[in-house]
Amino acid sequence: MQIPPERLDQIAHRFAELEARMASGTLEGDAFVQASRDYAELEPVAKVAARVKAAREEIAGLEAMLADPEMRAMAEEELAAQRRQLPELEHRLAIAMLPRDSADNRPAMLEIRAGTGGDEAALFAGDLYRMYERYAGEQGWKVEPVSMNASEVGGFKEIVANVAGQGVFAKLKFESGVHRVQRVPETESGGRIHTSAATVAVLPEPDEVDVQIDQNDLKIDTYRASGAGGQHVNTTDSAIRITHLPTGTVVTCQDARSQHKNKEKAMQVLRARLYEAQREASEGAEAEARRAMVGSGDRSERIRTYNFPQGRVTDHRIGLTLHKLPDILAGPGLGELVDALIAEDEAKRLAAMEG
């Protein structure tokens, strides 16, 4: 996909304008935030566009040198190298120019819930949480648990965490869905392989200005925390349950010692869920087309199987199997799956644009 020269000039001009505005020191408040977002989004495009333009100019200059007998041999060698490099640069530019999900640079709310499989599902939910926590560490992100319901045998019946850092949602958004595990539980004396599952949801986290919540639309209940993970606060009514009456969305939090902190965390989760619902409603057909590329993002869709006896992980959406289960669950190996999903999504969107 060849980008016209005038489009390269437009990108360079727009980027220069943004650089000048950011350096002027005159931007404040929302204007500065918006300019910063625009700059961060355009910078990688502008850098590749500049390399494409430079390569094209270099090729034109080398082609002109072919007419000089003394320079011809050297020019031919360099020209061949530049012509090999240019298609790759142009492909990278086409990928960089693809329309981006407006939430890609946002932090995310990671929700993991044990599904079918009883205690084994809760243990697997714990394995998944630690996998994402370690992967986040590799990326330089910060993970902060917001609420959790620990299982008596270990792991979690449910855990919600905030993941903050650069490009969090862009890399984790394809993780939403049902993750299935096949392994022999420690409690299984017969050595039979059990199948259980956990559900993962990754929601972009909004700013407070993105989601306006009327306090009159909230029903807030307090109660005593209980169960694993809640013993330290179960003598006071510090647990919070918030119901958003217009949508029926219910959020609970009981992990902090104070009622105020639990309410703050519950509101954080509520905003993320309402923001995702708004995104789906407002983006309509565009959102449907995007989700159709790699996966629906539906929490009920089985997306991946972790098979312990064979040491393999299979992502069913792109048909990729990696015999690297320990490395994936340890965190670093997850990057190969994440990168493959992003590449598949980009390739399909680029093909759709060209078609």
C-alpha positions in Angstrom: 0.0 0.0 0.0 1.8 3.1 -1.3 1.1 6.4 0.5 1.0 9.4 -1.8 3.8 12.0 -1.4 1.3 14.7 -0.5 0.0 12.6 2.4 3.5 12.3 3.8 3.8 16.1 3.6 0.5 16.5 5.5 1.7 14.2 8.3 4.9 16.1 8.6 3.1 19.5 8.7 0.6 18.3 11.3 3.3 16.9 13.5 5.4 20.1 13.2 2.3 22.1 14.3 1.7 19.9 17.3 5.4 20.1 18.3 5.2 23.9 18.1 2.0 24.0 20.2 3.5 21.6 22.9 6.7 23.7 23.1 4.9 27.1 23.2 4.0 26.8 26.9 0.6 28.4 26.2 -1.6 25.2 26.6 -3.3 24.5 29.8 -5.9 22.2 31.2 -8.0 20.2 28.8 -6.2 21.8 25.8 -2.9 20.5 27.0 -4.3 17.0 27.7 -5.8 16.8 24.2 -2.7 18.1 22.5 -0.6 15.6 24.4 -2.8 12.7 23.3 -2.7 13.9 19.7 1.1 14.2 19.8 1.5 10.7 21.3 -0.8 9.2 18.6 0.8 11.0 15.7 4.5 10.7 16.7 5.0 7.0 15.7 3.3 7.7 12.3 5.3 10.8 11.7 8.6 9.0 12.4 7.9 6.2 9.9 6.5 8.7 7.4 9.8 10.7 7.6 11.8 7.5 7.0 9.6 6.6 3.9 10.1 10.1 2.5 13.8 10.0 3.1 14.1 6.6 1.4 12.1 7.7 -1.6 14.3 10.8 -2.0 17.4 8.6 -1.6 16.2 6.3 -4.4 15.5 9.3 -6.7 18.9 10.6 -6.1 20.6 7.3 -6.7 18.6 6.8 -9.9 19.9 10.1 -11.1 23.5 9.0 -10.4 23.1 6.0 -12.8 23.7 8.4 -15.7 27.3 9.0 -14.4 29.6 6.2 -15.5 32.0 6.7 -12.7 29.2 6.5 -10.0 27.0 3.9 -11.7 28.4 0.8 -10.0 28.2 2.3 -6.5 24.8 3.7 -7.2 23.4 0.4 -8.4 24.5 -1.4 -5.3 23.0 1.2 -2.9 19.9 1.5 -5.1 19.2 -2.2 -4.8 19.5 -2.0 -1.0 17.1 1.0 -0.8 14.6 -0.6 -3.1 14.5 -3.7 -0.8 14.0 -1.6 2.3 11.3 0.7 0.9 8.4 -1.8 0.7 8.9 -2.8 4.3 8.9 0.9 5.4 5.8 1.6 3.4 4.0 -1.4 5.0 5.0 -0.2 8.5 3.6 3.2 7.6 0.3 1.7 6.4 0.0 -0.2 9.6 0.8 2.9 11.7 -1.8 4.9 9.8 -4.6 2.4 10.5 -7.5 4.0 12.5 -6.8 3.3 16.2 -9.2 2.4 18.9 -9.7 5.6 20.9 -9.1 3.7 24.1 -5.8 2.1 23.1 -3.6 4.4 25.2 -5.8 4.2 28.3 -5.1 2.1 31.5 -7.4 -0.8 31.9 -9.6 -2.6 34.4 -8.8 -6.3 34.5 -11.5 -8.6 35.8 -10.9 -12.3 36.3 -13.7 -14.7 37.5 -13.6 -18.4 38.2 -16.0 -20.2 35.9 -16.9 -23.9 35.6 -14.7 -26.3 37.6 -15.1 -25.3 41.3 -11.9 -25.1 43.3 -9.8 -25.8 40.3 -11.3 -22.9 38.4 -10.5 -20.6 41.3 -6.9 -21.8 41.3 -6.7 -21.2 37.5 -8.1 -17.7 38.0 -5.2 -17.1 40.4 -2.7 -18.4 37.8 -4.1 -16.1 35.2 -3.9 -13.1 37.5 -0.3 -13.8 38.3 0.4 -14.2 34.6 -1.0 -10.8 33.8 0.8 -9.3 36.8 4.2 -10.6 35.7 3.6 -9.6 32.1 2.6 -6.1 33.3 5.9 -6.0 35.2 7.8 -6.8 32.0 6.0 -3.9 30.3 6.7 -1.5 33.1 3.1 -1.2 34.0 1.6 -0.9 37.5 -1.0 -3.4 38.8 -3.2 -2.4 41.7 -5.9 -4.8 43.0 -9.2 -3.0 43.3 -11.3 -5.8 44.8 -11.0 -9.6 45.3 -12.8 -12.6 46.6 -10.2 -15.1 47.5 -11.0 -18.9 47.4 -10.4 -21.0 50.5 -8.2 -23.4 48.5 -6.1 -20.6 47.0 -6.7 -18.5 43.9 -9.7 -16.3 43.4 -13.4 -16.6 42.9 -13.1 -13.1 41.5 -10.4 -10.4 41.3 -10.5 -6.9 39.8 -7.4 -4.9 39.3 -6.3 -1.6 37.7 -3.5 -1.8 35.2 -1.8 1.5 34.5 0.9 2.3 32.0 1.6 3.2 28.3 -0.6 1.4 25.8 -2.2 -1.0 28.4 -5.6 -1.4 26.7 -4.1 -1.8 23.2 -2.1 -4.8 24.3 -4.6 -6.4 26.7 -7.9 -5.8 24.9 -7.8 -9.2 23.1 -7.6 -11.1 26.4 -11.3 -10.8 27.0 -13.1 -14.1 26.9 -13.2 -17.6 28.4 -9.8 -19.1 29.2 -9.9 -22.9 29.5 -7.4 -25.1 31.4 -6.8 -28.8 31.1 -4.8 -30.4 33.9 -4.7 -33.0 36.7 -5.8 -31.3 39.9 -3.6 -31.9 43.0 -6.6 -33.4 44.8 -7.2 -35.9 42.0 -5.9 -39.3 43.1 -6.7 -41.0 39.8 -4.6 -38.8 37.7 -7.6 -37.8 35.5 -7.4 -34.6 33.5 -10.0 -32.0 34.4 -11.2 -29.1 32.4 -12.2 -25.9 34.1 -12.4 -22.3 33.0 -12.1 -18.7 34.1 -13.5 -15.6 32.4 -11.4 -12.5 31.7 -12.7 -9.1 30.9 -10.5 -6.1 30.0 -12.2 -2.7 30.1 -10.6 0.7 29.2 -10.5 2.9 32.3 -12.1 6.4 31.6 -11.3 9.7 33.1 -14.0 11.1 35.4 -14.9 13.6 32.7 -15.6 10.7 30.3 -18.4 9.3 32.4 -20.8 11.6 34.2 -22.6 9.7 37.0 -25.5 11.4 38.7 -25.4 10.5 42.4 -29.2 10.3 42.4 -28.9 7.3 40.0 -26.9 5.3 42.6 -28.2 3.0 45.3 -25.4 2.5 47.9 -25.5 -0.2 50.5 -23.1 -1.0 53.3 -22.5 -4.3 54.9 -20.0 -6.3 56.8 -17.2 -7.9 54.7 -16.9 -11.6 55.0 -15.1 -14.6 53.4 -11.5 -15.1 52.5 -9.7 -11.8 52.2 -12.3 -9.9 54.2 -11.6 -11.0 57.8 -9.7 -7.9 58.7 -12.8 -5.7 58.2 -15.6 -7.9 59.1 -16.4 -6.2 62.5 -17.6 -3.0 60.8 -20.0 -2.2 57.9 -17.1 -1.2 55.6 -18.1 -3.2 52.5 -19.8 -1.3 49.7 -22.4 -2.3 47.1 -23.2 0.3 44.5 -26.2 -0.2 42.1 -26.4 2.0 39.1 -30.2 2.2 38.8 -30.6 3.2 35.1 -28.5 0.2 33.9 -28.8 -2.2 36.8 -25.0 -2.5 37.0 -23.9 -3.7 40.4 -20.4 -3.3 41.8 -19.2 -4.5 45.2 -15.9 -3.8 47.1 -14.9 -5.0 50.6 -11.1 -5.2 50.6 -10.1 -1.9 52.1 -10.3 -1.2 55.8 -12.4 2.0 55.3 -15.8 2.4 53.8 -14.6 5.5 52.0 -11.8 3.6 50.2 -14.1 0.8 49.2 -16.6 3.3 47.8 -13.8 5.0 45.8 -12.7 1.6 44.3 -16.2 0.6 43.6 -16.9 3.8 41.7 -13.7 3.2 39.7 -15.0 -0.1 38.5 -18.5 1.3 37.9 -17.1 4.1 35.7 -15.1 1.5 33.6 -18.2 -0.7 33.0 -20.4 2.3 32.1 -17.7 3.7 29.8 -17.4 0.4 27.9 -21.2 0.3 27.5 -21.1 3.8 26.2 -18.3 3.0 23.7 -20.2 0.0 22.4 -23.4 2.0 21.9 -21.8 5.0 20.3 -19.3 3.3 18.0 -22.0 1.0 16.6 -21.0 -0.7 13.3 -17.4 0.5 13.7 -17.0 -1.4 17.0 -18.7 -4.5 15.5 -16.3 -4.4 12.5 -13.3 -4.0 14.8 -14.3 -6.9 17.1 -14.9 -9.1 14.1 -11.2 -8.9 13.1 -9.7 -11.1 15.9 -12.6 -11.8 18.3 -15.8 -10.5 19.5 -14.5 -9.4 22.9 -17.5 -11.3 24.3 -16.8 -12.7 27.7 -18.6 -15.9 26.8 -16.4 -16.7 23.8 -13.8 -19.4 24.4 -10.6 -17.9 23.2 -7.7 -19.9 24.6 -6.8 -23.4 26.1 -3.9 -24.0 28.5 -3.1 -27.7 28.3 -0.7 -28.8 31.1 -0.1 -32.4 30.1 1.2 -31.3 26.7 2.7 -28.1 27.9 0.9 -26.1 25.2 -1.3 -23.0 24.9 -3.6 -22.6 21.9 -5.3 -19.4 20.9 -8.4 -20.6 19.0 -9.1 -17.2 17.3 -5.9 -17.2 15.2 -5.1 -20.9 15.3 -1.8 -20.4 17.1 -0.3 -23.1 19.4 2.8 -22.5 21.4 4.5 -25.3 23.4 5.6 -22.8 26.0 3.0 -23.1 28.7 5.4 -22.5 31.7 7.0 -19.4 30.0 3.5 -18.0 29.2 2.2 -18.4 32.7 5.4 -16.9 34.0 4.6 -13.7 32.2 7.3 -13.1 29.5 5.9 -15.7 27.1 2.5 -14.0 27.0 4.0 -11.3 24.9 4.3 -13.7 21.9 0.6 -14.4 22.0 -0.3 -10.7 22.5 2.0 -9.6 19.6 0.5 -12.3 17.3 -3.1 -11.2 18.1 -2.2 -7.5 17.4 -0.4 -8.4 14.1 -3.4 -10.5 13.0 -5.8 -7.7 13.8 -3.6 -5.2 11.9 -3.2 -7.4 8.9 -7.0 -8.0 8.6 -7.8 -4.3 9.0 -5.2 -3.4 6.4 -6.6 -6.0 4.0 -10.1 -4.7 4.5 -9.0 -1.1 3.7 -7.1 -2.2 0.6 -10.0 -4.4 -0.5 
